[in-house]
Amino acid sequence: MTPLFNLPPRTNKSADIAVISTAKSKSKKKTPTVIKGGGGIATLISNINSKVLSALGKYEKETLIVRDKTELHNYITAAIEYGEIAIDTETTGLDPMLDECVGISLFVPGQKTCYVPINHISHITLERIDNQLSAQEVGEELKRLISTAVKIIMFNAPFDLRVIKHSLGVRLHCYWDCSIGSRLLNENEKYEMTGKVGLKKLHRKYVLHDQEDAFAFDDLFDPKKIKFNVVPIRAGGLYAAHDSKITYEYYDFQKSLLYYDPTCDIDDRDGLNGVSYTFFNIEMPIVDVVVDMEDIGVSLDVLYARELSVKYHAMEEKALANYYQVLEQYGNQIEAYRATHPGCKLDNPVKISSPQQLAILFYDILGCVSNDRKKPRGTGNKILKSFKMPLADAVLEYRGIMKLLTTYIDKLPECLNPNDHRLHCKFNQYGADTGRFSSSDPNLQNIPSHNKDIRPMFMATIGYVLMSSDFSQQEPKCLAALCRRDGDSQMFETFMQGKDLYSEIASKAFNVPYEECLEFDPLTGEKNPPEYKERRTQAKSILLGVLYGRGIASIAEQLGCTEEQAQQIKDSVFRGFPAIEDFEQRSLQMAREFGYVTTVCGRKRRLPDLQLPEYSITWEKGYEPEGDLLDFDLLEIEVPHSKQVYYLNRLANARGYKSRNRIIEQAKKEHLVITDNSRRIGDATRQCVNARIQGSAADLTKLAMIELYANERLKELGFRMLIPVHDEIIAECPKENAKECSKLLAEVMSHAAEEILNMPIKCDVEITEAWYGEKIEWYQDEDEDEDEE
């Protein structure tokens, strides 16, 4: 493969070298219509007009399409008088910084649904259509919402807020984001939360109670076929105006559930008080932080990326040559297979990037056996690793290099914004079901840390320095706080005494003094004998294994011992420090009783599978059992209790997979379907503790981000957050302010967490010019100079 960059590598790497964009130039003024398929644009527009007017024409009298500034002024006045307004935008694409706002939808209860066209164009001339309000005029009216503190309701607020900011010049603040509300009320509801598909399905379910919705044209304006700016204003307005209305109606439903009562415990009100606290005190305040982080972006050292590209393409060629060399050892076997299978689809040599060809090679030619029952011919990395043979290792080596090239080294420079030459991703503040952040386009939270070459691609803005701060032992301290809330203070007291938790656990587990479980002597600072550290390492692996939901096999692999030895160590830890096992059992009991577990702030993680029976027995779909069906009020007729007991008893006494399978096959003859829920129950069991700990850690990180964002002194110093990475926050500030900013960063983060945990938690700050770059120590030297003076 030809390297992305053909220029020679630089000789002196410096974070102060100007960033050069390799991204393709994009125009913000006009966006040509994208057409795919036959029929042409005229046919597409005709179909849209026909479909919209046929379904929505009856709503025309209830819809206001604003083409006059006075009309918009009056509508905003009505919003100010009412105190609430729902807002939605229509755009030419999904990039708020590069794509254009075509129109804006508004709704105030008691008023018509409203659509304000701004940038509709003629599909023939591509010129802006007359009789639309300008972006400046619309922006001026929206500014009135800020000064009067009108509550703004949105769905997927960061996107619309950024569109309005970049296209209309107004920085609004969202009071209620319905997409976040829906995640908090049921994070397992897997609708698409990034667009109007999710909104309409949720509205149909909870507001219309699954009745047909005339506005549910989820595929009407497919951006792959046609952009919204060429849709005629009448049809586009009828369709778009309703989006803000259904947003408000969905908000009206949510606010009956999400209200915080400070006089109640977080688990009161059927467990919704904590959810409400999380919504108002964590998730909604973090929206403004997300908007600014997405807009700020991060600098990428393209010159360094150029060097990496050359280096890793050379490594790729070497890895590919090694694969071919190892493959030659099996030349005779491959040729013999080709001779007996003349129609086989095998290149010569076998193509390393083809899963189909690798499957033939490993399974049919070499006779390997997959360790994954679900993927008997799988060629994924985990399966190939289990083969433990040089050929599989060669494939894995090549894949590892290619992933770094295609995902980071060659890819990230192409993602730079052409206007500011920075990398802007989308942060999903409720990306994981536990409440943890995720990011996409590109994913900046998955930049590999084990490879020391990749993260230094991210550098400070010219004249700035990067600073990263992470919580020390964040997750164990979340565990201690949750245990204390449940009445067990063993871990809490350990932290309050200033002891290292892992060493204390090891001391109790192995019945040795605390000092003999420390890596370093606390008095001399010298290294202790290796067995001291080993005890601490074993205790840490067990504790983190429990927190992360790891099985004993995973813990054994990490410790480098047998599963039997790992189990013995785990048993010792549980005996010496029963708080760990007690918390595990209490969490399981909570999930079994209520169907969910909670974080330290009351966020819920719903695990309904823990309430499933081991086996479910139902009638075969479409089968109607004998008997008088009028005797049943249920739509799905339950299997008689006696028959369920019969099969459940037999399954309970069955030994092995084959025996259980014979029972299941016998039930099929009676039109019964037996579902084995053990895998789902097992998955939920493994998530149970981790959901509470990871979710609590997410709460703490978000609270810290909110405090950092609100700190006026940090704003004055030019501090700005760039990337949250679980328990770590990456930020930057002007070089001259690094000393004060680093102190404030640590103080604010620690204070935000301590208020929730009720115990001290340290935050360590590192200052560099590039992520994982060389640490800058000069600010510490200044401190020492001041002390001497």
C-alpha positions, 0 to 999 in steps of 0.5 A: 500500500502506498503511504498517504504522505510522500513528503520526507519526514521532518528532522525536528519535531515541535508542537509549535509547528503550524498544523497543515490540513489534509482534509478536502475543502468543503463549501459552506455557501451552497450544498449541491443536491445529492441524487442517487437512483433513477427518476431525477430530482423533479420526480423526487420532489414531485413525490415528496409534494404528493406524499406530504400534501396527501397526509398533512394537507389537513394540518395546513391551517394549524401550521404557520410558515413564517416569511415575515419578521413581524410574524416571527417577532410575535411568535417569540413574544408568545414564547416569552409570555408562556415561558417555554418553547420547543425548537428543532432545526432542518439542515443540509447535513450532520456537521453543525460547523460545515452544513447549513441551517435550512429552516427552524421549527418552533412550537409554543402551546396555544400557538400554531406549529411554526416553521421558519424557512431560511435557506431553501434553494431552487433545485433548478438554479440552486439559488436561494428562494426569495421571501425567506427570513435571513439568518441574521433576522432569525438570530436576532429574534432568538436572542430574545429567548436568552434575555427573558430566560425562556425554557428551551426544549429540544431533542438531541440538543447539542446538535441543534444548539451548534447548528443555531450557533454556527448558522444563526449566530446565537448561543442558546441554552437548553432547559430540557433535552428529551433524548437524554430524558428518554435514556434516563427513563429507559436506557435499554430502549434502543431507538436511534437517539441521534435524529428524528427517527428516535423522536418520532418512534418515542412520541408514537409509543408514549404520547400516541400509545402506538397509534398510527402517526401521520407524520411518521415519514422516517424515510421521507427526506433521505439525505442520500437522495435529496437534501432538505434545502431543495424541498419546496417550502410549503411541503418542507414546512408542513413536515418540519413544523411538526417536529417541534410540536411532538418534541414538546408533547414528548417533553410534557410526558417526561416531566410527569416522571422527571421531577426532583424532590430534595426532601426524598432519598434518591431511591424514593418515588419508585426509584425516580428521584435519583434519576431526576437528580441525575437529569437536572444536576448532571446530564442537563448541565453537561450539555453546554460542556459538550457543545463547547468541547465539540466546537473547540475540537483538538489540534492534530500534529499532521507533520508527526502523522506524516512520519508515522505514516511512512514508518507504519507503511514500512512495518505493514510491508514487512508484516505482509512479507512475513505472512507470505514467508510463513504461508510458504510452509503450508504450500503443499497442503494448500496445493493439495486442497486446490487440486481436490477443490477446483472451484475453491475461491483461494487466491495465490497466495491466500489473501490475508484480508479475506475472512473467507479465504482465511477460514478455508486456510485455517479450518479446511486446510490446516484443521484448526478448531474455533474456540467460539461455539457461535462462530465455528468458522470465525477468523476474528482476532480472539479466535486466531489468537487461540490457535497459537501458531505462527501463521495466525500470529502473522495475520494478527500482526498485520491486522494490528498495523493496518488498524492503526493505519486505517483508523488513526494514522492515515484516517485522522488527518483526513477528518480535520475541519477545513476551516480551522484545521482541527479535529471535531468529534461528536461526544455522546454524553450517554454513550454507554448504558451506564451513563459513561461518555462515548465519542464518534466521527472520529472516536477520540475515547478509543485512541490506543494507550498501549501504543505510545506512537498514536496519542502524541498525534494530538497536540496543544494549540499553538501557544498552549499546553495540554494538561490531563488529570485523572482521579486516583482510585476512582472506581474503588472509592465509588465502591467504598461510598456505595458500601457505606450507603448500604451500611458497610464502612470497612472500605470507607474507613480504610481510605479515611485512614490514608491506607492503600485499599489494595494493600489493606485487602491483601493484608486481610486476605493473606493474614500478613501485616499491612506493611508486607503488602506494600511495593515500597517501604513507607519510611525509606522509600526503598523497594520491598521484596517482590512477594509484598507487591505480588500480594497487592497485585493479586488483591487488586486483580480480584477487586477489579475483576469483581468491579469489571464483571470478569470471570475467574478465567479472565482473572487467572489469565491476568494473574498468570495462574491456573483457574483453580489458583485464581479461585483460591486467591479470590476466596481468600480475598472474600474471607479477609475482606467480606465487604467485597462479596457482600456488595456483590450479593447486595447488588445482585439482590437489588437487580433481582428484586427491582430489575435495576441497580443504582449509582451513587447519584441514583442513576439507574441501570436496568437489568431486567434479565436478572428477573427471568426464570432459568427457562421460559415455556411458551406455546409455539407461535400461532398454535392455539391449544385445545380448550375454550379460548373464551375462558382466557382474557390473555392475548397469549395463552399461558402454558398450564402450570402442571405442564411447566412444572413437569418440564422444569423438573426434568430440565433441573435434573438433566445432566449436560447439554445433550440431555437438556436438548432432548427434553427441549426437542420433546417439548416441541412435539407438544407445540411448546417452546422452551427458551434457555435464559441462562446466558442472558441471566449470566450476562446481566449478572456480570454487568450488575456490579460493574454497572453500579461502579462504572455508572458512579464513576461516570457521575463523578467525572461529569460533575467534575466537568460541570464544576470546571466549566462553571469556574470563572477563574479558569475561564479567565485563564483560557482553560478549556476542556477537550476530551473526557476519557472515563476517569481522565479529563484532557484540557488545554490552556495558554502556556503562561497560565499552566501553573495556576490552571493545573492547581485549579484543575486538580482542586476543582475535580477533587472537590466535585467528587469529594462532595458525593463520596464524602472522602478525599480523592486525589487528582494527578495532573500532567502537563505536556505539549502532546498527549503522552508527550514528554512531561513539562516540569518547569512550573514545579521549578517556579514553585521551588524558587518561590519557596526559597525566596 
